[in-house]
Amino acid sequence: MSKQPLNSEEIQRYARHIILPEIGGAGQQALKAARVLVIGAGGLGAPVLQYLAAAGVGTLGIVDDDTVSLSNLQRQVIHGTPDIGRIKADSATDALQRINPHVDAIRHVERLDAANADTLFSGYDIVVDGSDNFATRYLAADTAERLKITLVTAAVGRFDGSLTVLQPWKTSADGRLNPGYRDLFPEPPPPGVVPSCAEAGIVGALTGVLGTLQAMEVIKVITGAGEPLIGRLLMYDGLAARFETIKYSRKMR
C-alpha cells in the first residue's frame, strides 16, 4: 500500500488520528491508500464499514447479494427503515457516502463462493469476514491464506462472540509460521449443530461490539499501531461483561 497525500479538508477531518503518535500523518495516508473488502453488510459488516469509512480507508468493497428486511434493523445499523427492500450493498454505499465522501465504495452484489472468491479478494489488501455461516468463513479463510491477504474474522451468537486476525504466510518473532483459521477450527461443525441467529436469536448490540473490534484490528494492521490479534483469539461474553484472550499456534499440516 503506497501512501497517498491528504488535502486540507482531510487533514481537518482526521485531525484526531493525526495527532496520535501511533498513527500520525503517515498512518492516515496509509489508511487512505488501503483497499479493504468486507464480506457482508449485516450485523458485523455494518459497524466495520461505518468505522472504516469514518477512519478514512480509501476503498471499501462490499460483498452482499441480500436485501434489507425489517428484522435486520435490530442490529444492522448501517441500514434504516426506508431501506427495507433495497439491496444491502446499495443501502450501505449510500450510508458510507454520507459518512465520508472521500471513501470509494465498491459494490459486489453477489454471494461469495468458490467460483468468485479469488477474483474478489485479489483486488484488496485486507478482507474482513462478517458472514453468518461456516461455509463462507472457511472459504474466506482458505482463499485469504492462499492469496496471502490479511483476514480479520469474527463470529457472534446470542450474547457472545470471538475475533482473530490471520496472516498465516508470515512468521512470528520466534521464526515460526503464524497459525491459520484451520489451526484454530480444523473443520466446521456438522450441519444443524450450531443454530443460526434466526433460530437462536442475537442481541443487536453484540454485533456492534465485535464489528467495531474488527474495524480496530484493520486500522492497526494498516497503520502498524499496536499488536494485532495474530495467533490470539479474543472472546467476549456480553452477559458477564468479560473479555478473555487465548493464544493458539500453527499445527502440523
C-alpha positions as CSV (number, residue, x, y, z in Angstrom):
1,M,0.0,0.0,0.0
2,S,1.7,3.2,-1.2
3,K,0.8,6.3,0.9
4,Q,-1.4,9.0,-0.6
5,P,-1.2,12.7,0.3
6,L,-4.1,14.3,2.3
7,N,-5.8,17.5,1.2
8,S,-6.6,20.3,3.7
9,E,-10.1,19.1,4.3
10,E,-8.9,15.5,5.0
11,I,-6.3,16.8,7.5
12,Q,-9.0,18.6,9.4
13,R,-11.4,15.6,9.2
14,Y,-8.8,13.2,10.5
15,A,-7.1,15.5,13.0
16,R,-7.8,13.3,16.0
17,H,-6.0,10.5,14.2
18,I,-3.1,12.5,13.0
19,I,-2.2,13.8,16.5
20,L,-1.8,10.2,17.7
21,P,1.9,9.3,17.5
22,E,0.9,5.7,16.7
23,I,-0.9,6.8,13.6
24,G,0.2,10.3,12.6
25,G,0.1,11.7,9.1
26,A,1.9,8.7,7.6
27,G,-0.7,6.3,9.1
28,Q,-3.5,8.3,7.8
29,Q,-2.0,8.3,4.4
30,A,-1.8,4.6,4.6
31,L,-5.5,4.4,5.5
32,K,-6.3,6.5,2.5
33,A,-4.3,4.2,0.2
34,A,-5.8,1.0,1.7
35,R,-8.3,-1.3,0.0
36,V,-10.5,-3.3,2.3
37,L,-13.1,-5.9,1.3
38,V,-16.0,-6.5,3.7
39,I,-17.9,-9.7,3.4
40,G,-21.5,-8.9,4.4
41,A,-23.2,-5.6,5.1
42,G,-25.1,-7.1,8.0
43,G,-24.7,-7.1,11.8
44,L,-20.9,-7.3,11.8
45,G,-20.3,-5.6,8.5
46,A,-22.4,-2.5,9.4
47,P,-20.1,-1.2,12.1
48,V,-17.0,-2.3,10.2
49,L,-18.0,-0.3,7.2
50,Q,-19.1,2.7,9.2
51,Y,-15.9,3.0,11.3
52,L,-13.5,2.2,8.4
53,A,-15.2,4.9,6.3
54,A,-15.0,7.4,9.2
55,A,-11.4,6.5,9.7
56,G,-10.6,7.3,6.1
57,V,-9.9,3.9,4.5
58,G,-9.8,4.9,0.8
59,T,-11.5,2.0,-0.8
60,L,-14.2,-0.2,0.8
61,G,-15.6,-3.2,-1.1
62,I,-18.9,-4.6,0.0
63,V,-19.9,-8.2,-0.9
64,D,-23.6,-8.9,-0.3
65,D,-26.4,-10.0,-2.5
66,D,-29.2,-9.8,0.1
67,T,-31.9,-7.2,0.5
68,V,-32.8,-5.2,3.7
69,S,-35.6,-6.7,5.7
70,L,-37.4,-5.4,8.8
71,S,-35.8,-8.0,11.1
72,N,-32.3,-6.8,10.0
73,L,-32.8,-3.4,11.5
74,Q,-32.4,-4.5,15.1
75,R,-28.6,-5.0,14.6
76,Q,-27.6,-3.9,11.0
77,V,-27.4,-0.3,11.8
78,I,-25.9,0.9,8.5
79,H,-29.5,0.5,7.1
80,G,-32.7,2.3,8.1
81,T,-36.4,1.8,7.8
82,P,-36.7,3.5,4.4
83,D,-34.1,1.0,3.1
84,I,-36.4,-2.1,3.5
85,G,-36.4,-4.0,0.3
86,R,-33.2,-2.4,-1.1
87,I,-30.1,-4.2,-2.0
88,K,-27.9,-4.1,1.1
89,A,-24.8,-3.1,-0.9
90,D,-26.7,-0.1,-2.3
91,S,-28.0,1.0,1.0
92,A,-24.6,0.6,2.7
93,T,-22.9,2.5,-0.1
94,D,-25.3,5.5,0.4
95,A,-24.6,5.5,4.1
96,L,-20.8,5.5,3.6
97,Q,-21.0,8.4,1.3
98,R,-23.0,10.3,3.9
99,I,-20.3,9.5,6.5
100,N,-17.3,10.3,4.3
101,P,-17.4,11.4,0.6
102,H,-13.6,10.7,0.3
103,V,-14.3,6.9,0.5
104,D,-14.7,5.0,-2.7
105,A,-17.3,2.3,-2.0
106,I,-17.3,-0.6,-4.5
107,R,-20.4,-2.8,-4.6
108,H,-20.2,-6.5,-5.3
109,V,-23.8,-7.6,-5.4
110,E,-23.1,-11.3,-5.3
111,R,-22.6,-14.1,-2.8
112,L,-19.1,-15.2,-2.1
113,D,-18.4,-18.7,-3.5
114,A,-15.6,-20.8,-4.7
115,A,-16.0,-19.5,-8.3
116,N,-15.6,-15.8,-7.5
117,A,-13.5,-15.7,-4.2
118,D,-10.1,-15.4,-5.9
119,T,-11.3,-12.6,-8.2
120,L,-13.0,-10.7,-5.4
121,F,-10.1,-11.0,-2.9
122,S,-7.3,-10.2,-5.4
123,G,-8.2,-6.5,-5.6
124,Y,-7.9,-5.9,-1.9
125,D,-5.2,-5.6,0.8
126,I,-7.3,-6.8,3.7
127,V,-10.5,-8.9,3.9
128,V,-13.0,-8.6,6.8
129,D,-15.3,-11.5,7.3
130,G,-18.7,-10.5,8.6
131,S,-20.5,-13.6,7.3
132,D,-23.0,-15.6,9.3
133,N,-22.3,-19.2,8.1
134,F,-19.5,-21.7,8.4
135,A,-19.1,-22.4,4.6
136,T,-18.3,-18.7,3.9
137,R,-16.0,-18.4,6.9
138,Y,-13.9,-21.4,5.8
139,L,-13.9,-20.3,2.1
140,A,-12.8,-16.8,3.1
141,A,-10.0,-18.2,5.4
142,D,-8.7,-20.7,2.8
143,T,-8.8,-18.1,0.0
144,A,-7.1,-15.4,2.0
145,E,-4.3,-17.8,3.1
146,R,-3.7,-19.0,-0.4
147,L,-3.6,-15.4,-1.8
148,K,-1.6,-14.1,1.2
149,I,-4.2,-11.5,2.1
150,T,-4.8,-10.5,5.8
151,L,-8.1,-11.7,7.1
152,V,-9.9,-10.2,10.1
153,T,-12.6,-12.7,11.1
154,A,-15.3,-12.7,13.8
155,A,-18.3,-14.7,14.8
156,V,-21.2,-14.0,17.1
157,G,-24.0,-15.9,18.7
158,R,-26.8,-14.9,21.2
159,F,-24.7,-12.9,23.7
160,D,-21.1,-13.8,22.9
161,G,-18.6,-13.6,20.1
162,S,-14.9,-14.1,19.1
163,L,-12.4,-12.4,16.9
164,T,-8.9,-13.1,15.4
165,V,-6.5,-11.8,12.7
166,L,-4.9,-14.2,10.3
167,Q,-1.6,-13.8,8.4
168,P,-0.6,-17.5,8.2
169,W,2.1,-17.0,5.5
170,K,4.1,-14.7,7.8
171,T,6.4,-15.7,10.6
172,S,6.2,-14.7,14.2
173,A,9.1,-13.4,16.4
174,D,10.3,-16.9,17.1
175,G,10.6,-17.7,13.4
176,R,7.5,-20.0,13.2
177,L,4.8,-19.6,10.7
178,N,1.7,-17.9,12.1
179,P,-1.4,-20.1,12.5
180,G,-4.3,-20.2,10.1
181,Y,-8.0,-20.5,10.6
182,R,-7.9,-24.3,10.4
183,D,-5.3,-24.4,13.1
184,L,-7.9,-22.8,15.4
185,F,-11.0,-24.5,14.0
186,P,-9.9,-27.6,11.9
187,E,-13.3,-28.4,10.5
188,P,-16.7,-26.8,10.5
189,P,-19.3,-28.4,12.8
190,P,-21.9,-30.8,11.2
191,P,-24.9,-29.0,9.7
192,G,-27.6,-28.2,12.3
193,V,-25.4,-28.4,15.3
194,V,-24.9,-24.6,15.7
195,P,-28.2,-22.7,15.3
196,S,-28.4,-19.6,13.1
197,C,-29.2,-16.2,14.7
198,A,-32.7,-16.6,13.2
199,E,-33.1,-19.8,15.2
200,A,-31.4,-18.9,18.4
201,G,-31.7,-15.1,18.5
202,I,-29.0,-12.5,18.9
203,V,-28.7,-9.2,20.8
204,G,-28.2,-6.4,18.4
205,A,-25.5,-4.5,20.3
206,L,-23.3,-7.6,20.4
207,T,-22.6,-7.3,16.7
208,G,-21.7,-3.7,17.2
209,V,-19.1,-4.7,19.8
210,L,-17.5,-7.4,17.6
211,G,-17.8,-5.4,14.4
212,T,-16.1,-2.4,16.0
213,L,-13.3,-4.5,17.3
214,Q,-12.8,-5.9,13.7
215,A,-12.6,-2.3,12.4
216,M,-10.0,-1.5,15.1
217,E,-7.9,-4.5,14.1
218,V,-8.0,-3.4,10.5
219,I,-6.8,0.1,11.4
220,K,-4.0,-1.4,13.5
221,V,-2.9,-3.7,10.6
222,I,-2.9,-0.8,8.1
223,T,-1.1,1.8,10.3
224,G,1.2,-0.6,12.2
225,A,-0.1,0.6,15.5
226,G,-0.1,-1.8,18.4
227,E,-0.2,-5.6,18.2
228,P,-2.9,-7.2,16.0
229,L,-4.7,-10.3,17.2
230,I,-2.5,-12.7,15.3
231,G,-2.2,-16.1,17.0
232,R,-4.7,-14.9,19.6
233,L,-8.5,-15.4,19.8
234,L,-10.4,-12.6,21.6
235,M,-13.6,-13.9,23.2
236,Y,-16.4,-11.6,24.6
237,D,-19.1,-12.7,26.9
238,G,-21.7,-10.0,26.8
239,L,-23.8,-11.3,29.7
240,A,-20.8,-11.4,32.1
241,A,-19.2,-8.3,30.5
242,R,-15.9,-10.2,30.3
243,F,-13.2,-10.3,27.7
244,E,-10.7,-13.2,27.5
245,T,-7.8,-13.9,25.1
246,I,-6.3,-17.3,24.3
247,K,-3.2,-18.0,22.3
248,Y,-3.2,-20.6,19.5
249,S,-0.4,-21.8,17.3
250,R,0.3,-23.5,14.0
251,K,-0.2,-27.2,13.9
252,M,1.3,-29.8,11.7
253,R,-0.4,-29.9,8.3
